[in-house]
Amino acid sequence: MRCREVEALWDELRGEGMPSLRQAVKMHLRNCPPCQDLYEEYEGVAYCLSCLEVPEPSCDLAKKIVLHIAQIRQRTRSAPLFLSSLQSPVGRLFVGYNGARIAFVGIDRGEPIRSLRERIQARLKREVVLEANLPLWVRRTFSQFFKTWHVDDEHVDLSDLTPFEQAALKKAAQIPPGQVRSYGWVAHEIGHPKAARAVGQVMARNPLPLLFPCHRVVDSSGNLHNYGYGLEMKARILRMEGYRGAGGNNGRL
């Protein structure tokens, strides 16, 4: 929905010349909460765009786009993910792995395997191959994880994500088990304090939940907020880690 005050302001400024426009818009922004929310949201989007490679002025942009698409297709052909499942303390998990690294984790919520496969391919831009037998190293990785709530970096793969997404998830992994932090805290810690909404989107699209603990990220009031596998699952995982709630001394935001 458009801001009616901005429309009226623009009508007033139309006949007064452009020099005062910047000052008037700034004044409006200071007094309009809806516009402030939009500004913060799109500041996060602007940051994500700034992470893209800037082409040289003389480059053939169309050629670069074609090359980029070819690289994605080549990666899809040459580096597929193998998708298997295993039982865990939080239920059945689907695990996508390649070589000695895990690139996808999903908690079973009754989704048809074909739909899950298509969703992973769309998110990570890789071919996904169903595999019946899960490698022993993957089983050992998760067995150790549910004892320590930690996974070594050499066993996970974030290379399909943008620098902003990687930074947000790596910061979430630094939150100690049994504790929570806010989206704003993550945004501030990675150097973009106005990008809390963008951080929320990263957590919502996290391809490696549990291993990169988006469940430890909550809203500014301490409420658990949204979770792709439901708030009950989010609360359950936090309780397993030892979280005692926002009133406890480990619920620091």
C-alpha positions as CSV (number, residue, x, y, z in Angstrom):
1,M,0.0,0.0,0.0
2,R,1.3,3.5,-0.9
3,C,2.0,6.1,1.8
4,R,-0.8,8.7,1.3
5,E,1.3,11.4,2.9
6,V,4.2,10.8,0.5
7,E,1.8,11.1,-2.5
8,A,0.4,14.4,-1.1
9,L,3.9,15.6,-0.4
10,W,5.0,14.9,-3.9
11,D,2.0,16.8,-5.3
12,E,3.0,19.8,-3.1
13,L,6.6,19.7,-4.2
14,R,5.9,19.4,-7.9
15,G,5.6,23.1,-8.4
16,E,8.2,24.2,-5.9
17,G,11.4,22.9,-7.7
18,M,13.6,19.9,-6.9
19,P,16.2,21.3,-4.5
20,S,13.9,21.0,-1.4
21,L,12.9,17.4,-2.3
22,R,15.7,15.6,-0.4
23,Q,15.2,17.6,2.8
24,A,11.4,17.1,2.7
25,V,11.7,13.4,2.2
26,K,14.2,13.1,5.1
27,M,11.8,15.0,7.3
28,H,8.9,12.7,6.3
29,L,11.0,9.6,6.9
30,R,11.8,10.7,10.5
31,N,8.0,10.9,11.3
32,C,6.6,8.0,9.3
33,P,7.1,4.5,10.9
34,P,5.8,2.6,7.9
35,C,8.3,4.3,5.7
36,Q,11.0,3.7,8.3
37,D,10.2,-0.1,8.2
38,L,10.4,-0.1,4.4
39,Y,13.7,1.8,4.4
40,E,15.3,-0.7,6.8
41,E,13.9,-3.7,4.8
42,Y,15.2,-2.4,1.5
43,E,18.5,-1.4,3.0
44,G,19.1,-5.1,3.6
45,V,18.1,-5.9,0.0
46,A,20.5,-3.1,-1.1
47,Y,23.3,-4.8,0.8
48,C,22.6,-8.2,-0.8
49,L,22.8,-6.5,-4.2
50,S,26.1,-4.8,-3.2
51,C,27.6,-8.3,-2.6
52,L,27.2,-9.0,-6.3
53,E,30.3,-8.7,-8.5
54,V,30.5,-5.2,-10.1
55,P,31.3,-5.6,-13.9
56,E,33.9,-3.5,-15.4
57,P,32.5,-0.6,-17.4
58,S,33.7,-2.0,-20.7
59,C,32.6,-5.5,-20.2
60,D,29.9,-7.3,-22.2
61,L,27.3,-7.8,-19.6
62,A,25.2,-10.2,-21.7
63,K,28.3,-12.4,-22.2
64,K,28.9,-12.4,-18.4
65,I,25.3,-13.5,-17.8
66,V,25.6,-16.3,-20.3
67,L,28.9,-17.4,-18.7
68,H,27.4,-17.3,-15.2
69,I,24.4,-19.5,-16.3
70,A,26.9,-21.9,-18.0
71,Q,28.8,-22.2,-14.7
72,I,25.6,-22.9,-12.8
73,R,24.7,-25.6,-15.3
74,Q,28.2,-27.1,-15.2
75,R,28.0,-27.2,-11.4
76,T,24.6,-28.9,-11.6
77,R,26.1,-31.5,-14.0
78,S,29.4,-32.1,-12.2
79,A,28.6,-31.7,-8.5
80,P,25.3,-33.4,-7.6
81,L,24.1,-33.7,-4.1
82,F,23.2,-37.1,-2.8
83,L,20.1,-37.2,-0.6
84,S,19.6,-39.8,2.1
85,S,17.8,-39.9,5.4
86,L,18.5,-40.9,9.0
87,Q,16.8,-41.0,12.4
88,S,17.8,-38.4,14.9
89,P,16.6,-37.2,18.4
90,V,14.4,-34.6,16.6
91,G,12.9,-37.1,14.1
92,R,13.8,-38.2,10.6
93,L,16.3,-36.0,8.9
94,F,17.0,-35.7,5.2
95,V,20.7,-35.0,4.4
96,G,22.2,-33.7,1.2
97,Y,25.9,-34.3,0.9
98,N,28.7,-34.2,-1.7
99,G,32.1,-35.7,-1.0
100,A,32.9,-35.1,2.6
101,R,30.6,-32.1,3.1
102,I,26.9,-31.6,4.0
103,A,25.1,-28.9,2.0
104,F,21.5,-29.6,3.1
105,V,19.6,-30.7,6.2
106,G,15.8,-31.0,6.4
107,I,13.5,-32.3,9.2
108,D,10.9,-34.6,7.8
109,R,7.5,-32.9,7.8
110,G,5.7,-35.4,5.5
111,E,6.7,-33.6,2.3
112,P,6.8,-35.9,-0.8
113,I,10.3,-36.8,-1.6
114,R,9.9,-35.5,-5.2
115,S,8.8,-32.1,-3.9
116,L,11.7,-32.0,-1.4
117,R,14.2,-32.9,-4.2
118,E,12.8,-30.2,-6.5
119,R,12.9,-27.6,-3.6
120,I,16.6,-28.4,-2.8
121,Q,17.6,-28.2,-6.5
122,A,15.8,-24.8,-6.8
123,R,17.5,-23.5,-3.6
124,L,21.0,-24.7,-4.2
125,K,21.1,-24.9,-8.0
126,R,22.4,-28.4,-8.0
127,E,21.2,-31.7,-9.2
128,V,19.9,-33.9,-6.4
129,V,20.3,-37.7,-6.6
130,L,18.4,-40.0,-4.2
131,E,20.7,-42.4,-2.4
132,A,19.5,-45.3,-0.2
133,N,22.6,-45.8,1.9
134,L,23.9,-43.0,4.0
135,P,27.7,-42.8,4.4
136,L,29.1,-43.7,7.8
137,W,30.9,-40.3,8.1
138,V,27.5,-38.5,7.8
139,R,26.0,-40.7,10.6
140,R,29.0,-40.1,12.8
141,T,28.8,-36.3,12.1
142,F,25.2,-36.2,13.3
143,S,25.9,-38.5,16.2
144,Q,28.6,-36.2,17.4
145,F,26.5,-33.1,16.7
146,F,23.7,-34.2,19.0
147,K,26.2,-34.7,21.8
148,T,28.0,-31.4,21.4
149,W,25.6,-29.2,19.4
150,H,28.6,-28.3,17.2
151,V,29.8,-29.4,13.8
152,D,33.3,-28.9,12.4
153,D,33.6,-26.5,9.4
154,E,35.2,-29.2,7.2
155,H,31.9,-31.2,7.2
156,V,29.6,-28.4,6.0
157,D,29.3,-26.6,2.7
158,L,27.9,-23.0,2.4
159,S,29.5,-22.3,-1.0
160,D,26.1,-22.1,-2.8
161,L,25.0,-19.1,-0.7
162,T,25.8,-15.4,-1.0
163,P,28.4,-13.7,1.2
164,F,25.6,-12.1,3.2
165,E,23.9,-15.4,3.8
166,Q,27.1,-17.1,4.8
167,A,28.0,-14.3,7.2
168,A,24.6,-14.4,8.9
169,L,24.6,-18.2,9.3
170,K,28.2,-18.3,10.5
171,K,27.4,-15.7,13.2
172,A,24.3,-17.7,14.2
173,A,26.7,-20.7,14.7
174,Q,28.6,-18.6,17.2
175,I,25.6,-18.4,19.5
176,P,26.3,-20.9,22.4
177,P,23.9,-23.9,22.6
178,G,21.0,-23.1,25.0
179,Q,21.2,-19.4,24.3
180,V,19.4,-17.1,21.9
181,R,20.1,-13.8,20.1
182,S,17.9,-11.5,18.1
183,Y,17.9,-10.9,14.3
184,G,19.1,-7.3,15.1
185,W,22.0,-8.7,17.1
186,V,23.1,-10.9,14.1
187,A,22.8,-7.9,11.8
188,H,24.8,-5.7,14.0
189,E,27.5,-8.3,14.5
190,I,28.1,-8.8,10.8
191,G,28.3,-5.0,10.3
192,H,24.9,-4.2,8.9
193,P,22.7,-3.1,11.9
194,K,19.8,-2.0,9.7
195,A,19.5,-5.4,8.0
196,A,17.6,-7.3,10.6
197,R,14.8,-8.1,8.2
198,A,17.3,-9.4,5.7
199,V,18.8,-11.6,8.4
200,G,15.3,-13.0,9.1
201,Q,15.0,-14.0,5.4
202,V,18.4,-15.7,5.6
203,M,17.3,-17.7,8.6
204,A,14.0,-18.6,6.9
205,R,15.8,-20.0,3.9
206,N,18.6,-21.7,5.8
207,P,19.5,-24.9,3.9
208,L,21.4,-26.3,7.0
209,P,19.2,-25.9,10.0
210,L,20.5,-27.5,13.2
211,L,24.1,-27.4,12.0
212,F,23.7,-23.6,11.5
213,P,21.3,-22.9,14.3
214,C,18.7,-20.5,13.0
215,H,16.5,-21.8,15.9
216,R,18.7,-19.8,18.3
217,V,17.7,-16.5,16.5
218,V,14.6,-14.9,17.9
219,D,12.8,-11.5,17.6
220,S,13.8,-8.5,19.6
221,S,11.3,-9.2,22.4
222,G,12.6,-12.7,23.0
223,N,9.7,-14.5,21.4
224,L,10.7,-17.5,19.3
225,H,9.0,-16.0,16.2
226,N,8.8,-18.1,13.0
227,Y,10.5,-21.4,12.2
228,G,10.2,-23.5,9.1
229,Y,9.4,-26.6,11.1
230,G,7.0,-25.0,13.5
231,L,7.4,-23.2,16.8
232,E,7.0,-26.4,18.8
233,M,10.0,-27.9,17.1
234,K,12.0,-24.7,17.6
235,A,11.1,-24.8,21.4
236,R,11.9,-28.5,21.6
237,I,15.4,-28.1,20.1
238,L,16.2,-25.2,22.4
239,R,15.0,-27.1,25.4
240,M,17.3,-30.0,24.3
241,E,20.2,-27.6,24.3
242,G,19.3,-26.4,27.8
243,Y,17.5,-23.1,27.0
244,R,15.5,-21.9,30.0
245,G,13.6,-19.0,28.3
246,A,13.9,-15.3,28.1
247,G,13.7,-14.9,31.9
248,G,16.8,-17.1,32.4
249,N,20.3,-15.8,32.5
250,N,21.1,-17.6,29.3
251,G,18.4,-15.9,27.3
252,R,20.4,-12.8,26.6
253,L,19.5,-10.8,23.5
